[in-house]
Amino acid sequence: MSTTANDIAEISNLVTLIAHASDGGDIDTYDATFTDDASVEYPGMEPMKGKATILATFRGMYDAGFAGPTSSIRHVVSTTAVSVHGDAATAASYAQIVTLGGTGPAMLGRYDDEFVRGADGWRFARRVFVLVAAPS
């Protein structure tokens, strides 16, 4: 596998890993996917800037039962397109946010991600969820 193919595989795995960590409540793994100065943007929420803010927000969601293994929400992320440019990369992935016991997706959207390669490998530098459709 060429370096670019390895990079694409590592980044694609990171996109999958963060979904599993979020749904499983694995905060340590979730933490390890971000750079210290990462940012995250979700519709209807204030943008989160910095790993500490991102983790504090998600810890609150886990503790309240809105995320993690005790919630009914699961992420189905697929069709990831990765583009690598040296030590920076972007990816776009389709996402279905489903609720267990529901009759269909709670939301459809796309993750627009930016990554940087550091000493510990690829990490999220920016993550934006673009809402495409939600039940009315």
Secondary structure, 3 states (H helix, E strand, C coil): CCHHHHHHHHHHHHHHHHHHHHHHCCHHHHHHCEEEEEEEECCCCCCEECHHHHHHHHHHHHHCCCCCCCCCEEEEEEEEEEEEECCEEEEEEEEEEEECCCCCEEEEEEEEEEEEEECCEEEEEEEEEEEEECCC
